[in-house]
Amino acid sequence: MNNGYGLAGVRIGYALSGSFCTFEKSFSAAERLRGMGAELLPIMSFNAASTDTRFGKAEDNRKRLESITGRPVIATIEAAEPIGPKKMCDIMVIAPCTANTAAKLAWGITDTPLTMAVKSHLRSGRPVVVALSTNDALAACAKNVGILQNYRHYYFVPYSQDDCVNKPNSIVADLSLLPETIAAALNGVQLQPVIRQG
């Protein structure tokens, strides 16, 4: 299959953290990747997998992700640990990535299935794509975003301020650019420009 990005057969760890307002866009992005022939391994943080919100019930979100990927969601630390040793993924995607998850990754904290999946995946020097979605990316989280952008093997889906008047510190990744970002990251390149006008 020629999809323009060379993603057919690429094994993608597809991880969701708890930016629940972004889940629908993330599901659509996952469906697009599947349509391009990519294989997705679904992963959820504890909060993403277990929290009911006004954006949907946890059980429904898990079932939706499993339906898209055709695989059960990895939702425990124990299940995530073998990802790296078994080289289960060519690339890891975190979409969405909250400020909380970004902070944990920046400071090496491994206490959720998602952070364990990333830690395990990185042991073999494989790329991680981060799709930010947080209201304080330009405030309390800014230092952690900066740390991750300086780490080897991390690549960012281009992002912009989603509401600079009412939420001046908020950043959201443009998930329409996820396939292009993944293709670039697999070649060791950060898709540019990273910061875009919303």
N, C-alpha and C positions, 0 to 999 in steps of 0.2 A: 504494500500500500504506500503510495507516495502522497504524503499529507502536507508537503511543503516545509515541514519542520523536522522530518526524519524521526518521528516519535513512535513509529510502528514497532511493537515488540519491546519498547523501553519499559523497564520495571520501575514504577514510581511508588515510593511510600507516600501516601496521601493523608496528611495529618491535619486535624481540626482542633484548635483551641477555642476557648469560650467567648468569642465575639459573635454572639448569637444572631445579631442583626445582619451579619454577613453570610450566614449559612446558605441562604438560597442562592446567592451568587457563587458560592463555593461549590455547591452541588451542580450548578450549571456548568462551571468550569471543569469539574470532574467528568461530567457527561461528554463534554467536548473532547477531553483527552482520550476517553474511551473510544469515541468516534474516530479518533486519529490512529487507533490501534494500540495505544499504550495499555500496559497492564498495571492496575492500581492495587496496592496493598493498603487497606483502610486502617487508620489509627486515630484515636481520640484521646484527649486529655481526660482526667477524671471529671472535671467540670463539664466539658463538652458532652461527655457520654451519659451524665447522670442528672443534669439540671433541666427542669421544666421552666420555660419562660413564656412571655407573651408572643415570642416568635415561633413557638412550637414545643411539643413534648419531647423529652429526651429519647424515649423509646421510638418515636416516629423518626427522629433524626438518625438514630442508629440504623433503623431498618432502611431508610432512604439511602444512606451511604452504602450499606451492604447490597442493596438492589442495584445500585450503579456499578459497583466494583465486582459483584459476584462472589464476594468473600466476606467472612465474618470480621467484624471490627476488632482490632487489637485494642483492648481497653484495660489491660493490667500491665504492671511493670514487668512481671515475669514473662509474659507473652512477647513483650517488646525486646527483651534482652538479646535473643538469638539473631536479630535482624542483621547486625554487623558480622558476627562470626560466620554466619551462614551466607553472607553476601546476598541477602534477599532482595536488595534494591540497587538499581543503578544510580538513583537520585532520590532525595527526600524533598517533599514539598510541604510547607506549613501554610495552610490557607483556610481560615485566617490565623494570623499570629498576633496574639494579644501582647500588651505591654508586660503583663505578668510572665508570660512564656518567654518573651524576648529577654527579660531580666534574668530569668533562670538560665537560659542558654548562655548569656553573656558572662555569668558568674559561675558557671559549671555546676549548677544545682540540678540534681537528677531525682525528682520525686513524683513524676507522673509518667504514664505510659508514653506520652509524646516526647518528653525530655529524654527518657531512656532510649527511645527509638532513635532520636537524633544522635545522642552520645554513642550508641552502639554502631550506627551507620558511619559516623565520622572516623571510627577506628581504622577503617580501610581507606581513608582519604578521599571519600566520595562526596560529591557536591550536595549542598542543602540550599533550597530556594525558600526565601521568606517573603510572605505576602502580608505586610503589616495591616492591622486594623485596630487603631487605638485612639482614644480621645486625648492622650497626653504624650504623644510622640514628640512634640516640640516643647515639652515641659519636663516632668519628672523622668520620663522614659528616654529622653534625648540622649543621655550619656550611654545608655545600654544599646540603643540603635547604633550609635557611633562605634562602640566596642565591636559589635557584630560585623559592621561594615569593614572593620580593620582585620577581622579574622580570616584566615585562609579557608577556602572551601564554602564560604557563605556568599550567596548571591540574592539580590533583592528584586522582586517584581516592582517595576517603576510605580511610584506613588505620588499623590498630591494631597493638598488640603481639601477636604470634602465640604467644609462650610467655614470659611475663614472669618466670617462675621460673627456667627453664633458659637462656633467651636474653634477658636483660633489655634489651638494646639493639636487638633485632630488630623490624623493622616489615614488614608485608605489606599491600599494597592489597587491598581487597575487590573483586575483579573482577566480582562480580554487579552492582556499581554502575557498571560501565563505560559502558553505553549512556546512563544518566542523566547521568553526568559529561560525556560527549561532547556531549549535547544542550545542557547548560547552558553548556559552554565555547563552543559555536558562537554562543551569545547573549552571550558575554563575561562569564559568571557562574561563580564557583567554587561547586560543589556543597557544601553545608554539612550537618552539621559535617564538617570535614576529618578530625579525630581522633575515632575511635569506640572503643567498648569491644569487645574481641575476644570 
